[in-house]
Amino acid sequence: MKRLTNIVLTALLIMPVIISAQSMVGTTAAYFLGIEVGGRSVGMGGAHVASVNDATALYWNPGAATQVRGNEALFVHSQYLAGTSFDYVASVFHMGGLGTIGLSATVLDYGNLIHTTIEDPDGTGLTFGATDMAIGLTLARAMTDRFSIGGTAKFISQTIWHEQALSIAVDVGTLYRTDFKGLVLGMSISNFGLPMRMTGSDLEHFYDIAEELDGNNGKIVSTLETGYFNLPLVFRAGIAMDVFRNETMGLIFAVDALHPNNNYESVNVGFEYELLKKFYARAGRKALFLEDSEEGLTAGFGLLIPMRGLKVRLDYGYEYFGRLQDIQNFSVALDF
């Protein structure tokens, strides 16, 4: 087992070096599908495909949904970049022989945007909205006491004023627990689906197919055809294990390797210190080996509050984002 652990660790750390890739930043649709969810995961630097143990598994690794203790409802909010607002809601229910079922919804709200034209570059007095949304249904099952697998089917929508793009996609994830120092192996593939294209009434225009002729119809309705853009497909592989653990405290180390279709490969690493199974401190580093990345150090904390027939978990995550300033992520989970 020790030899296997060393092989896995080495492979995850050198993956960004040995795999050739081409940066294609800005060439995929639905960027919001890559926004990481959960105060715990953000605090741990996004190293979460194997360490996830709450309802954010529906985002990180559907196969890990079986690891959620009891039923859980999760609410995540973040004031994201450039004044946008990000929200994620998820719930997990254990259904006995049917497995574990999860429901999730993701919304990125761009707020009110100023309508401008060439004639009025400072604004026409009108405003419009833009919203990204995804709704997912997850099914996960524990195939053995160590191995579980899960999948998510989701509907995706991007809307800006009168235009909209729609798609469907699936996520697949697996989780394998070993008996060596709590070592867990996790893998997931996210956003495997149909490309997206904008359509809507603002793309309809009058067109004169023969301007040089008199008497022809100069107002033939035509539609501008926009291009198709692929979804942000990403493959994650990672491990999580106990550095040490006793009755009062423990320290978890986690590392993820990412292989996206719109950027170079990178590695995320994170730690979580646990005290009395109620207090948590976290730190991490994102986007290792990724040149020119604005992402970097992360930190966070968590608090578990037992109540009558209910457990409330509060998590906060902070991520430094370079010239784009920072991101603060708040999440509340109710275990029942």
Secondary structure as GFF3:
##gff-version 3
##sequence-region A 1 336
A	DSSP	alpha_helix	2	18	.	.	.	ID=ss1
A	DSSP	three_ten_helix	31	34	.	.	.	ID=ss2
A	DSSP	alpha_helix	39	43	.	.	.	ID=ss3
A	DSSP	alpha_helix	57	60	.	.	.	ID=ss4
A	DSSP	three_ten_helix	62	67	.	.	.	ID=ss5
A	DSSP	beta_strand	72	79	.	.	.	ID=ss6
A	DSSP	three_ten_helix	81	83	.	.	.	ID=ss7
A	DSSP	beta_strand	85	94	.	.	.	ID=ss8
A	DSSP	three_ten_helix	96	98	.	.	.	ID=ss9
A	DSSP	beta_strand	100	114	.	.	.	ID=ss10
A	DSSP	beta_strand	127	142	.	.	.	ID=ss11
A	DSSP	beta_strand	147	160	.	.	.	ID=ss12
A	DSSP	beta_strand	163	177	.	.	.	ID=ss13
A	DSSP	beta_strand	184	193	.	.	.	ID=ss14
A	DSSP	beta_strand	199	200	.	.	.	ID=ss15
A	DSSP	three_ten_helix	201	203	.	.	.	ID=ss16
A	DSSP	beta_strand	204	207	.	.	.	ID=ss17
A	DSSP	beta_strand	220	223	.	.	.	ID=ss18
A	DSSP	beta_strand	234	245	.	.	.	ID=ss19
A	DSSP	beta_strand	249	260	.	.	.	ID=ss20
A	DSSP	beta_strand	266	275	.	.	.	ID=ss21
A	DSSP	beta_strand	279	288	.	.	.	ID=ss22
A	DSSP	beta_strand	297	307	.	.	.	ID=ss23
A	DSSP	beta_strand	310	320	.	.	.	ID=ss24
A	DSSP	three_ten_helix	322	324	.	.	.	ID=ss25
A	DSSP	beta_strand	326	335	.	.	.	ID=ss26
###
